[in-house]
Amino acid sequence: MVTLPVELWFQVVEYLSPRDLLKLVAVNRVFFNMIMDELYGQLSFISADPHVFSDKLNDLQNPDLASRVRVLTIWPSAIREAMRTLNPGPIDLEFIKRIHVSTGHHPRPPTRFPAIRKGRDYVDKLLDRERPPSTVPCTPPPPPAALPAPNERLEMFQNAIRHLKQVEEYQISWYLDTGVKSYAWKFPYFAEIWHSIGHNLRRLSVDVHIHRMNQVLESSGSLNQLEHLHLTMRREARDMPSSNDTFIPYFLNKLAPTLQSLSLKAIGHQEFTFFQLLGQFPHLNKLSFEMPLDAYHLRDPVGFQQFLRNHPNVRSLRLRHVHCCRSLSDDGFATHDGKHKIYSNLTLPTLQSLEFGLNMDIFSSKPNLMLSAVGQLGEYLTSLTLKDRSLTLEEAKTMLRAFPSRRLKTLSMFARRLSPQLIDVLAQTCPSLNSLTLDVQSVVKSEEEPAHDEEGFAQALFNYAVDLDNDRWRYRTWTLADISILTWRFKVGHQYNMECMKAIAYIVPNVRSFAGRGDMREDHSRGNGMRRLLVDLEDRTRPLDT
């Protein structure tokens, strides 16, 4: 028997069908562990259904299964309700049995929520889609098992948490709590969870109201392995004032020795004054800010600038202004001498990737100091992503002039129209481009003719770029190798536009790939561009991930 390295076996099984993959469980220990890790790697407590909750807890009493969990997601209010519920609403088992007797196949899963069922039916009708019954025969489902008492569920939950020793990613969402007043927004089990999983945690995502942040994180401990943090801070008008201007920097600063990626997102009106309290993070290389970055909310521009200046090794930066109280054409940080209070005289020498949000109407004032200053943050920028606005041709020209476009290797942007003129602008301003992603509203023959016309676009692009008689190809030297064009189609949705990608590939000889796939086959670009997992579960759900 030929002995191959495990890495080569992973490549071989990429060519197997999903059903054949399942047979690998019995081949050897390597494949067994690989597939079991895929099945039980994610655990989510997001359902308030006590039967679903109890079923998961029963599985987790097995330490071997619990030790395979790598990603834990919790909704504290759902866990609390699943523990407290005494008599859940009945499931219509007679309805299921009647369908089984008449068809012999699995019926569509029932739901206790009429709004969800109504929404499903509406989407099916809109897409002219009929859901055929499964062809797999089944027996009528048995009635649900007896529900453990609340105190038994609590004990099972605590035992299950103690078995979670290998969790590397922890996600907490607690921005909604529908519990009665006496116990709403109360969850006494954070300390137990942190004690069990904190020592091995690499990724943490927290989405809670800002005045609850202390309650969620105060018992987290040192988290001395944490590398990636995503913090979503919510606030509503009725929320009470909080002391998180000191707690948040305290929590962040204790992560400084290991933190590599930091993402801060704000929802609701907040005033940010804590940046001056943040220290230095020696290994930080990725930063993301999705918040109102204007003078009305960012009351500490000097502290924010100093925080950026203290981290010159940042390679990836995300700046997305979020609308809150007012629509602005300027962030309010312009000085009388034509400088910007935050971004002027600020450089990030190792910056390679920038994602820039355009929620602020920066094109209404010319020149825009913020755009000019942001464009000079990274001299060696190679990747640029423009979000939150579909750009016209002139706006695209303005944006590309503001950045070191001739160095760009990767560009992603939203465009109002895909036209031959836009392709020509991109080819002229970004000659070193290797990968291009365009999400467009319409495809036109020319900027002067705004009617949607994919065939006209392809023909006009070819006529402009190619002279077959004299063998002249305008974009022969353009280095573009991968192209992705996305459009919306009625009753189809958001998908890759193969016709447009083929039209561009025909006039750019270096294009070899569609949608980052590495090839130009049409079947690969039909979906969402995601790589197929080694273990494809098809219609089966992961047992612990609801």
C-alpha positions as CSV (number, residue, x, y, z in Angstrom):
1,M,0.0,0.0,0.0
2,V,1.3,3.4,-1.0
3,T,1.8,5.7,2.0
4,L,1.0,9.4,1.4
5,P,1.3,12.4,3.7
6,V,-1.9,13.5,5.3
7,E,-1.7,16.8,3.4
8,L,-1.9,14.9,0.1
9,W,-4.9,12.9,1.2
10,F,-6.7,16.2,2.0
11,Q,-6.1,17.2,-1.7
12,V,-7.3,13.8,-2.9
13,V,-10.6,13.9,-1.0
14,E,-11.4,17.3,-2.6
15,Y,-12.5,15.4,-5.7
16,L,-14.9,13.1,-3.8
17,S,-18.6,13.5,-3.7
18,P,-20.3,14.5,-0.4
19,R,-21.7,11.0,0.1
20,D,-18.3,9.4,-0.5
21,L,-16.8,11.7,2.1
22,L,-19.0,10.3,4.8
23,K,-17.6,6.8,4.1
24,L,-14.2,8.1,5.2
25,V,-15.3,8.0,8.8
26,A,-14.6,4.3,8.9
27,V,-11.3,4.4,7.0
28,N,-8.9,5.5,9.8
29,R,-8.5,7.7,12.8
30,V,-7.3,10.7,10.8
31,F,-10.5,10.9,8.7
32,F,-12.7,10.1,11.6
33,N,-11.4,13.0,13.7
34,M,-11.5,15.3,10.7
35,I,-15.1,14.6,10.0
36,M,-16.2,14.5,13.6
37,D,-14.5,17.9,14.1
38,E,-16.5,19.3,11.2
39,L,-19.7,17.9,12.6
40,Y,-19.3,19.0,16.2
41,G,-17.0,22.0,15.9
42,Q,-19.7,24.6,16.3
43,L,-22.0,24.9,19.3
44,S,-24.7,27.5,19.5
45,F,-27.1,28.2,22.3
46,I,-29.4,30.6,20.5
47,S,-32.8,28.9,20.7
48,A,-35.1,29.3,23.7
49,D,-36.8,26.0,22.9
50,P,-36.1,23.8,26.0
51,H,-36.3,20.6,23.9
52,V,-33.5,21.8,21.6
53,F,-31.6,23.1,24.5
54,S,-31.9,19.8,26.4
55,D,-30.9,17.7,23.4
56,K,-27.7,19.6,23.0
57,L,-26.9,19.3,26.7
58,N,-27.5,15.5,26.5
59,D,-24.9,15.3,23.7
60,L,-22.5,17.5,25.6
61,Q,-22.4,15.2,28.6
62,N,-20.1,13.1,26.4
63,P,-16.6,14.7,27.1
64,D,-15.3,13.5,23.7
65,L,-18.0,15.4,21.7
66,A,-17.7,18.5,23.9
67,S,-13.9,18.5,23.4
68,R,-14.4,18.9,19.7
69,V,-16.2,22.2,20.0
70,R,-14.1,25.1,18.7
71,V,-16.7,27.8,18.2
72,L,-19.2,28.7,20.9
73,T,-22.1,31.1,20.3
74,I,-24.5,32.2,23.0
75,W,-27.6,34.4,23.3
76,P,-27.8,34.7,27.1
77,S,-31.6,35.5,27.1
78,A,-32.2,32.4,25.0
79,I,-30.3,30.2,27.5
80,R,-32.1,31.7,30.4
81,E,-35.6,31.2,28.9
82,A,-34.7,27.6,27.8
83,M,-33.8,26.9,31.5
84,R,-36.9,28.5,33.0
85,T,-39.6,27.2,30.6
86,L,-41.9,24.7,32.2
87,N,-44.5,24.0,29.5
88,P,-43.4,24.9,26.0
89,G,-46.0,25.4,23.2
90,P,-47.1,22.1,21.6
91,I,-45.8,21.0,18.2
92,D,-48.6,19.8,15.9
93,L,-47.5,16.1,15.6
94,E,-50.9,15.1,14.1
95,F,-50.2,17.5,11.2
96,I,-46.8,15.8,10.6
97,K,-48.3,12.3,10.8
98,R,-51.1,13.2,8.3
99,I,-48.6,14.5,5.7
100,H,-46.4,11.4,6.2
101,V,-49.4,9.1,5.7
102,S,-50.5,10.9,2.5
103,T,-47.0,11.4,0.9
104,G,-44.6,9.0,2.6
105,H,-42.0,11.7,2.7
106,H,-40.6,14.3,5.1
107,P,-42.9,17.3,5.4
108,R,-41.6,20.8,5.7
109,P,-40.6,21.5,9.3
110,P,-43.4,23.2,11.2
111,T,-42.8,26.4,13.1
112,R,-44.5,27.9,16.1
113,F,-44.0,31.4,14.7
114,P,-46.7,32.3,12.1
115,A,-44.6,35.3,10.9
116,I,-41.7,33.1,10.0
117,R,-44.0,30.7,8.1
118,K,-45.6,33.6,6.3
119,G,-42.3,35.0,5.4
120,R,-41.1,31.7,3.9
121,D,-44.3,31.4,1.8
122,Y,-43.9,35.0,0.6
123,V,-40.3,34.4,-0.6
124,D,-41.2,31.2,-2.3
125,K,-44.0,32.9,-4.2
126,L,-41.8,35.9,-5.1
127,L,-39.2,33.5,-6.6
128,D,-41.7,31.3,-8.2
129,R,-40.2,28.4,-6.2
130,E,-42.0,25.3,-5.1
131,R,-40.4,23.3,-2.4
132,P,-40.8,19.6,-3.4
133,P,-41.0,17.1,-0.6
134,S,-37.9,15.1,0.1
135,T,-37.5,11.8,-1.7
136,V,-36.2,10.1,1.4
137,P,-38.9,8.0,3.0
138,C,-39.3,8.5,6.7
139,T,-41.3,7.3,9.7
140,P,-43.5,9.6,11.6
141,P,-41.5,11.5,14.2
142,P,-41.9,10.2,17.8
143,P,-43.3,12.6,20.4
144,P,-40.7,14.7,22.1
145,A,-39.0,13.2,25.1
146,A,-39.9,14.3,28.6
147,L,-38.4,17.7,29.5
148,P,-35.9,17.7,32.4
149,A,-36.9,19.9,35.3
150,P,-35.3,23.4,35.3
151,N,-32.8,22.5,38.1
152,E,-31.8,19.4,36.1
153,R,-31.2,21.6,33.0
154,L,-29.1,24.0,35.0
155,E,-26.9,21.1,36.3
156,M,-26.6,19.7,32.8
157,F,-25.6,23.1,31.4
158,Q,-22.9,23.6,34.1
159,N,-21.5,20.1,33.4
160,A,-21.5,20.8,29.6
161,I,-19.7,24.1,30.1
162,R,-17.0,22.4,32.2
163,H,-16.3,20.0,29.3
164,L,-15.7,22.8,26.8
165,K,-11.9,22.9,27.1
166,Q,-10.9,23.5,23.5
167,V,-13.0,26.4,22.5
168,E,-11.0,28.9,20.4
169,E,-13.8,31.3,19.3
170,Y,-16.5,32.8,21.5
171,Q,-19.5,34.9,20.3
172,I,-21.8,36.7,22.6
173,S,-25.0,38.5,21.4
174,W,-27.1,40.2,24.0
175,Y,-28.7,43.2,22.5
176,L,-32.3,42.0,22.9
177,D,-34.0,40.5,26.0
178,T,-37.7,39.9,26.1
179,G,-37.8,38.5,29.7
180,V,-40.1,39.8,32.3
181,K,-38.9,42.7,34.4
182,S,-38.0,40.6,37.4
183,Y,-35.2,38.7,35.5
184,A,-34.7,40.5,32.2
185,W,-31.0,41.3,31.5
186,K,-29.8,38.9,34.1
187,F,-27.5,36.0,33.3
188,P,-25.4,34.7,36.2
189,Y,-23.3,32.2,34.3
190,F,-20.7,34.4,32.5
191,A,-18.1,33.7,35.2
192,E,-18.5,29.9,34.7
193,I,-18.2,30.1,31.0
194,W,-15.1,32.4,31.1
195,H,-13.4,30.1,33.7
196,S,-13.9,27.1,31.4
197,I,-12.9,28.5,28.0
198,G,-10.9,31.7,28.6
199,H,-7.5,30.0,28.8
200,N,-7.6,28.8,25.2
201,L,-9.6,31.6,23.5
202,R,-8.2,33.1,20.3
203,R,-11.2,35.0,19.0
204,L,-13.9,36.9,20.8
205,S,-16.9,38.7,19.4
206,V,-19.2,40.7,21.8
207,D,-22.4,42.4,20.7
208,V,-24.2,43.9,23.7
209,H,-25.6,47.2,25.0
210,I,-22.8,49.4,26.2
211,H,-24.2,49.7,29.7
212,R,-24.1,45.8,29.9
213,M,-20.5,45.5,28.8
214,N,-19.2,45.5,32.3
215,Q,-21.6,42.7,33.3
216,V,-20.5,40.5,30.4
217,L,-16.7,41.1,30.5
218,E,-15.8,41.8,34.1
219,S,-15.2,38.1,35.0
220,S,-13.3,37.3,31.7
221,G,-9.9,37.0,33.4
222,S,-6.6,37.6,31.6
223,L,-7.4,36.0,28.2
224,N,-3.7,35.6,27.6
225,Q,-4.2,33.8,24.3
226,L,-6.7,36.2,22.7
227,E,-5.6,37.5,19.3
228,H,-8.8,38.8,17.6
229,L,-11.5,41.0,19.2
230,H,-14.7,42.3,17.6
231,L,-16.6,44.6,19.9
232,T,-20.0,46.0,19.0
233,M,-21.2,48.7,21.4
234,R,-25.0,49.4,21.2
235,R,-26.9,52.2,22.8
236,E,-30.5,53.3,22.6
237,A,-32.0,56.7,23.6
238,R,-33.6,55.2,26.7
239,D,-30.4,53.6,28.0
240,M,-28.9,54.9,31.2
241,P,-25.5,56.6,31.2
242,S,-22.7,54.2,31.6
243,S,-19.1,54.2,32.9
244,N,-17.7,52.3,29.9
245,D,-15.4,55.2,29.0
246,T,-13.2,53.7,31.6
247,F,-14.1,50.1,31.5
248,I,-13.6,49.6,27.8
249,P,-10.0,50.9,27.7
250,Y,-9.3,48.9,30.9
251,F,-10.6,45.7,29.1
252,L,-8.7,46.5,25.9
253,N,-5.4,47.4,27.6
254,K,-5.2,44.1,29.4
255,L,-5.3,42.3,26.0
256,A,-2.3,44.3,24.7
257,P,0.3,41.6,25.0
258,T,-1.3,39.3,22.5
259,L,-4.0,41.2,20.5
260,Q,-3.4,41.2,16.7
261,S,-6.7,42.4,15.4
262,L,-9.2,44.9,16.9
263,S,-12.6,45.8,15.5
264,L,-14.8,48.5,17.1
265,K,-18.4,49.0,15.9
266,A,-20.9,51.4,17.4
267,I,-24.7,51.4,17.0
268,G,-26.8,54.3,18.4
269,H,-25.7,57.7,19.6
270,Q,-22.5,57.6,21.6
271,E,-19.6,60.0,22.4
272,F,-16.2,58.4,22.2
273,T,-13.6,59.8,24.6
274,F,-11.7,56.7,25.6
275,F,-9.1,56.6,22.9
276,Q,-6.7,58.7,25.0
277,L,-6.7,56.0,27.6
278,L,-5.6,53.2,25.3
279,G,-2.1,52.1,25.5
280,Q,0.2,50.4,22.9
281,F,-0.5,47.0,21.4
282,P,2.8,45.7,20.2
283,H,1.4,43.0,17.9
284,L,-1.6,44.8,16.5
285,N,-1.6,44.6,12.7
286,K,-5.3,44.9,11.8
287,L,-7.7,47.7,12.9
288,S,-11.4,48.3,12.1
289,F,-13.6,51.2,13.1
290,E,-17.3,51.2,12.1
291,M,-18.7,54.2,14.0
292,P,-19.6,57.9,13.6
293,L,-16.2,59.3,12.9
294,D,-17.2,63.0,13.1
295,A,-16.7,65.9,15.5
296,Y,-20.1,65.5,17.0
297,H,-19.4,61.9,18.3
298,L,-15.6,61.6,18.3
299,R,-14.9,64.1,21.0
300,D,-11.3,63.0,21.3
301,P,-9.7,63.5,17.8
302,V,-6.2,63.9,19.3
303,G,-6.5,60.7,21.3
304,F,-7.8,58.8,18.2
305,Q,-4.9,60.2,16.1
306,Q,-2.4,59.3,18.8
307,F,-3.8,55.7,18.9
308,L,-3.3,55.3,15.2
309,R,0.2,56.9,15.4
310,N,1.1,54.5,18.2
311,H,0.6,51.5,15.9
312,P,2.7,52.1,12.7
313,N,2.8,48.3,12.0
314,V,-0.9,48.2,11.1
315,R,-1.2,46.4,7.7
316,S,-5.0,46.4,7.4
317,L,-7.2,49.4,8.2
318,R,-11.0,49.7,8.0
319,L,-12.6,53.2,8.3
320,R,-16.4,53.2,7.9
321,H,-18.4,56.2,9.0
322,V,-21.8,55.3,10.3
323,H,-24.8,57.6,10.1
324,C,-26.3,58.4,13.5
325,C,-27.9,61.8,14.3
326,R,-27.4,63.8,11.1
327,S,-26.2,63.6,7.5
328,L,-22.9,65.2,7.0
329,S,-20.8,66.2,4.0
330,D,-17.8,66.9,6.2
331,D,-16.6,65.3,9.5
332,G,-15.9,68.7,11.1
333,F,-12.2,68.1,11.6
334,A,-10.9,70.6,9.0
335,T,-8.6,73.3,10.4
336,H,-8.2,76.9,9.2
337,D,-4.9,76.2,7.6
338,G,-6.3,73.4,5.3
339,K,-5.3,70.5,7.5
340,H,-7.2,67.6,8.9
341,K,-7.1,67.1,12.7
342,I,-6.8,63.3,12.5
343,Y,-5.3,62.2,9.3
344,S,-3.0,65.0,8.2
345,N,0.7,64.4,9.0
346,L,-0.2,60.8,9.8
347,T,1.4,57.9,8.0
348,L,1.2,54.2,8.4
349,P,4.3,52.9,6.7
350,T,3.3,49.3,6.6
351,L,-0.3,49.8,5.5
352,Q,-1.2,47.5,2.7
353,S,-5.0,47.1,2.8
354,L,-7.6,49.8,3.3
355,E,-11.4,49.6,3.4
356,F,-13.0,53.0,3.3
357,G,-16.7,53.7,3.8
358,L,-18.4,56.5,1.8
359,N,-21.5,57.1,3.9
360,M,-20.4,60.7,4.3
361,D,-21.2,62.8,1.2
362,I,-17.6,63.7,0.6
363,F,-18.2,64.6,-3.1
364,S,-20.4,67.7,-2.3
365,S,-17.3,69.7,-1.3
366,K,-14.2,70.1,-3.4
367,P,-11.5,69.5,-2.5
368,N,-12.4,67.2,0.5
369,L,-9.6,67.4,3.1
370,M,-10.6,64.1,4.7
371,L,-10.4,62.2,1.5
372,S,-7.0,63.8,0.6
373,A,-5.6,63.0,4.0
374,V,-6.9,59.4,4.1
375,G,-5.5,58.8,0.6
376,Q,-2.0,59.6,1.9
377,L,-2.1,57.3,4.9
378,G,-0.3,54.4,3.1
379,E,2.3,55.1,0.5
380,Y,2.6,51.4,-0.3
381,L,-1.1,50.5,-0.3
382,T,-1.8,47.5,-2.5
383,S,-5.5,46.7,-1.7
384,L,-8.4,49.2,-1.7
385,T,-12.0,48.5,-0.9
386,L,-14.7,51.2,-1.3
387,K,-18.0,50.6,0.5
388,D,-21.4,52.2,1.2
389,R,-21.8,54.1,-2.0
390,S,-22.4,53.2,-5.7
391,L,-20.0,55.5,-7.5
392,T,-20.6,57.3,-10.8
393,L,-17.8,57.4,-13.3
394,E,-16.6,60.9,-12.2
395,E,-16.8,59.9,-8.5
396,A,-14.7,56.8,-9.3
397,K,-12.1,59.0,-11.0
398,T,-12.0,61.3,-7.9
399,M,-11.5,58.4,-5.5
400,L,-8.8,56.7,-7.6
401,R,-6.9,60.0,-7.9
402,A,-6.8,60.4,-4.1
403,F,-5.0,57.0,-3.5
404,P,-1.8,55.6,-4.9
405,S,-3.7,53.7,-7.5
406,R,-0.8,52.8,-9.7
407,R,0.5,50.5,-6.9
408,L,-2.9,48.7,-6.3
409,K,-3.0,45.0,-6.8
410,T,-6.6,44.5,-5.5
411,L,-9.6,46.8,-6.0
412,S,-13.2,46.3,-4.8
413,M,-15.9,48.9,-5.3
414,F,-19.6,49.6,-5.9
415,A,-20.4,51.3,-9.2
416,R,-23.6,52.8,-10.5
417,R,-23.0,51.6,-14.0
418,L,-20.6,49.1,-15.6
419,S,-19.5,50.7,-18.9
420,P,-16.6,50.5,-21.3
421,Q,-15.5,54.0,-20.0
422,L,-15.3,52.7,-16.4
423,I,-13.2,49.7,-17.5
424,D,-10.9,52.1,-19.4
425,V,-10.5,54.4,-16.4
426,L,-9.6,51.4,-14.2
427,A,-7.0,50.1,-16.7
428,Q,-5.4,53.5,-17.0
429,T,-5.2,54.4,-13.3
430,C,-4.5,50.9,-12.0
431,P,-2.1,49.4,-14.4
432,S,-0.7,46.9,-11.8
433,L,-4.1,45.6,-10.8
434,N,-4.3,41.8,-10.3
435,S,-7.8,41.4,-8.9
436,L,-10.9,43.5,-9.6
437,T,-14.3,43.2,-8.0
438,L,-17.2,45.4,-9.1
439,D,-20.7,45.3,-7.7
440,V,-22.8,47.2,-10.2
441,Q,-26.4,48.4,-10.4
442,S,-26.7,48.2,-14.2
443,V,-24.7,47.3,-17.3
444,V,-24.7,49.9,-20.1
445,K,-23.4,50.3,-23.6
446,S,-22.1,53.8,-22.8
447,E,-22.3,56.4,-20.0
448,E,-24.4,58.5,-22.4
449,E,-26.9,55.6,-22.8
450,P,-28.1,54.6,-19.3
451,A,-30.4,51.8,-20.5
452,H,-29.4,48.3,-19.2
453,D,-27.7,46.5,-22.1
454,E,-25.3,43.6,-21.5
455,E,-24.9,42.7,-25.1
456,G,-24.3,46.3,-26.0
457,F,-21.7,46.6,-23.3
458,A,-19.8,43.6,-24.6
459,Q,-19.8,44.8,-28.2
460,A,-18.9,48.4,-27.3
461,L,-16.0,47.2,-25.1
462,F,-14.7,45.0,-27.8
463,N,-15.0,47.7,-30.5
464,Y,-13.0,50.1,-28.3
465,A,-10.3,47.8,-27.0
466,V,-9.5,45.5,-30.0
467,D,-8.5,46.1,-33.6
468,L,-8.3,42.7,-35.1
469,D,-7.2,43.9,-38.5
470,N,-4.0,45.3,-37.1
471,D,-3.8,42.9,-34.1
472,R,-3.9,45.8,-31.6
473,W,-5.2,45.0,-28.1
474,R,-5.5,48.2,-26.0
475,Y,-5.2,46.2,-22.7
476,R,-2.5,43.7,-23.7
477,T,-0.2,44.9,-21.0
478,W,-2.8,45.2,-18.2
479,T,-1.9,42.7,-15.5
480,L,-5.5,42.0,-14.4
481,A,-5.8,38.2,-13.8
482,D,-9.0,37.8,-11.8
483,I,-12.3,39.5,-12.4
484,S,-15.6,39.5,-10.4
485,I,-18.7,41.3,-11.6
486,L,-21.8,41.1,-9.4
487,T,-25.3,42.3,-10.3
488,W,-28.8,42.0,-8.9
489,R,-31.4,40.2,-11.0
490,F,-35.1,40.0,-10.4
491,K,-36.3,36.7,-9.0
492,V,-32.6,35.5,-9.0
493,G,-30.9,37.7,-6.5
494,H,-27.2,38.8,-6.1
495,Q,-24.9,36.7,-8.3
496,Y,-21.9,36.8,-10.6
497,N,-22.6,38.1,-14.1
498,M,-20.9,35.6,-16.4
499,E,-21.6,37.5,-19.6
500,C,-19.8,40.6,-18.4
501,M,-16.9,38.7,-16.9
502,K,-16.4,36.9,-20.2
503,A,-16.6,40.2,-22.2
504,I,-13.8,41.7,-20.0
505,A,-11.7,38.5,-20.1
506,Y,-11.9,38.5,-23.9
507,I,-10.3,42.0,-24.3
508,V,-7.8,41.6,-21.4
509,P,-5.5,38.7,-22.3
510,N,-4.1,38.2,-18.8
511,V,-7.4,37.3,-17.2
512,R,-7.3,33.7,-16.0
513,S,-9.8,33.5,-13.2
514,F,-13.4,34.4,-12.4
515,A,-14.5,35.3,-8.8
516,G,-11.2,34.2,-7.3
517,R,-11.7,30.6,-8.3
518,G,-8.5,30.1,-10.2
519,D,-10.3,29.1,-13.4
520,M,-13.0,30.5,-15.8
521,R,-15.6,27.7,-15.6
522,E,-19.2,29.0,-15.5
523,D,-20.5,26.5,-12.9
524,H,-18.0,27.8,-10.2
525,S,-19.3,31.3,-10.5
526,R,-23.0,30.5,-10.0
527,G,-22.9,30.4,-6.3
528,N,-21.5,32.8,-3.7
529,G,-17.8,32.1,-4.4
530,M,-17.2,30.1,-1.3
531,R,-14.8,27.2,-1.3
532,R,-16.4,23.8,-0.7
533,L,-15.7,22.4,2.7
534,L,-13.9,19.1,3.0
535,V,-17.0,17.7,4.7
536,D,-20.1,18.9,2.9
537,L,-23.1,18.2,5.2
538,E,-25.6,18.9,2.4
539,D,-29.1,19.3,4.0
540,R,-28.0,17.9,7.3
541,T,-27.5,20.4,10.1
542,R,-24.6,20.2,12.5
543,P,-25.9,18.5,15.6
544,L,-24.8,21.3,18.0
545,D,-25.3,24.3,15.7
546,T,-28.9,25.3,15.4
